[in-house]
Amino acid sequence: MNRRDFLKVAGLASLALFVKVSPSAGKLIDFQPQAESSGKLYRGTLDGKIFKSEDRGRSWNLHTNFGNQISVLGFSAKPGGQIVAHLLFQYRRFDIQLAKNGKFWMTAPAAV
């Protein structure tokens, strides 16, 4: 067995072991940050999309598309259930919050 064949076999064995150890490996590989507010789920992607579900995640609708240069890193909830999205653009992180009407995003006030 040459080095290339060994590396192929070792890679496949590692992947098989990872899937065997973690049955939810598909969810780990396709990780998407998620938050909940007022019975609605919000999910972000690394290509700048935020989806919303009103039926506990059974179906998802596109809420906002920031473009593929912005990554959704995560979400947090403020007191009162207001959602804050943590975004990344050209190695700079910034936060925006969902307006109370739930339709658009605005800049989040700086924490004091």
N, C-alpha and C positions, 0 to 999 in steps of 0.2 A: 504494500500500500504506500503510495507516495504522499507527500505532504498535502497536496491539494485535496486528494480523496479523504485524508484524515480530517482536514478542516471541515469538509462538507458533512461527514458523518458526525463529527463532534457538534457542529451547529444544529443539525437535525435532532440529535439526542438531547441537546440543551433545550430546544424548543419543545420537544415532546415531554421532557421532565417538567418544564414550566407549566404547560397545559395540564399535565397530570396533577401537579401540586395545587394549582389554582384553577378550579373549574370555571371561574368567571374571568379567565384570561382575556377573552374577547373584550370585555368591558374595561379591563386595565389597559389594553393596548389602545382602545378607542376612547380614552378618558375625555369626558366633557364636564367642565364645571357646572354645577347645578345649584339652584336656590329655590325656596318656596316662600310665597307671600299671598295671603288671602285666598288660599286654596288653589293658587296657580303656580305652576312650576316654570322656571326659566332655566334654559340651558345654553351655554356658549360654546363656540368652537374656536379652534386655532386659526381659522380663516375668516374671522370677523363677523360671524353670524350669531344672532341670539334668537332662539326659538322659545315659544310659549306653549304650554299645555294646560288646558282647563279640565282635563279628564284623568288626572293622576298619571300622566305619562303614556297613555295609550296612543294618543295622536299628538303630533307637534305641528305648529304653524310658525312660519317665519315672522318674527316680530320686528327685527332690525337687521340690516346688512351694512356693516361699517366698511366693507371692502377687505380684500385679502391681505392688505398690508398691516391690518390691526388684528391682534390676537386677544381673545377673551381669556384672561388668566384665571378668573374666579369671580365669585360673588360673595357678598356679605349682606346681612340684614341689619338695619338700624332699628332702634326702639320704635315701635309702632308698625313694624313690618315693611318699611320702605327698603327696596332693593338697591344695593350699590354694586356696580360692575367694575372690576379691576381689569384695565386694558393695557396693552403694550403696543407702542408704535416706535419703530426705529430705536430700540433699546431704552426707551423712556416709558415709565409706568405712570398711568394716571387713572383717576376714578371718576365715574359718572353715576348719577343716581336716576332712578326711574321716577318720573313725575307722579304726583298723587293720582292723576287720572289714568295712569298706566299706559299712556300712548306714546310718549316721547321721553328721551333721555336729556338730562341737563348736567352741567358741571356740579360736582359735589363740593360743598363748602369745606374748607380746610379745617381739620381737627385742631382744637386749641389745647 
